[in-house]
Amino acid sequence: MPIVPSVFIRQGEVREALKRAEDALKPDVIRIRANLGSDWTDEPAIFFRVLLSDTASQPNNLQMVAQRAATRIIDEVKADDSGFHAYFNFRSESEQAKLNDPDWA
Amino acid sequence: MSLPDDLLEQAKHLANREPKRPRQASLRRAVSTAYYALFHLLISEATLNWKRAEQRPRLARLFEHGKMREASDGQSRQCKDFMKSNPPPGPDLDCAVQLELVARTFSQAQQQRHTADYDNSKQWTRTEVLTQIALVDAAFQSWHTIRDESDAQTYLVSLLGKPRGHN
């Protein structure tokens, strides 16, 4: 059973951490959203949704952009110390504009 | 090409199969196939160490998704702890960086595969899928860089599960 650190209890601090990550990752990253849940093994997990600029979403850029973003987000949110598994999904700005998915807004 | 390489190529093909409006079925299968590419890469590398080639397929079937995931999480943690200890630049650090990428990507890809195969409420986009495939592709490249390193070979053995008496 993981110990839930205060950073996850204080949602404001999570938002601040995500904001810091967003600022550091501009202009590739437009915004980051996250929610807590469980993964398929029932382990506690944090799911990050990272909205990328259309330029950053070009296929040749994805690997580098995704790795850089994931590393920065994990560092800012201290996901490694939390006992939560961190998972990432990346979408482009134009994809979100078409889908208008509230979870990514 | 080998089965893992073929699967990775197939994942890329599926992700780009419909240039304008990708079908969810194609995207889901692409995510799943990318996971299986890495799954079979690691298993084939592990079974290569078995001297009797004709028994390797039988040995391969002993590997389980959950145990491989658990081993990968442990390997990722171990590599990160080593990296945090400020080791000097050199082959050990290089290996840890690459091995951590492989292990972390395996866990990520497995979760994505589970969502792609079983959660029909999830709407996939091409960028989500291409990112996943790009990360698996990077894990392939990293693996080929470190495959002969002792820590990499130990990771392969760990994929079978924990030794008896080990909590």
Interface residues (C-beta under 8 A of the other chain):
Chain A: D39 W40 T41 A45 L52 S57 P59 L62 Q63 A66 Q67 D80 H85 Y87 F88 N89 F90 R91 S92 E95 L99 D101
Chain B: G66 R69 D73 K80 L101 S107 Q108 Q110 Q111 Q112 H114 T115 Q123 T125 R126 T127 E128 L130 T131 A134 L135 D137 A138
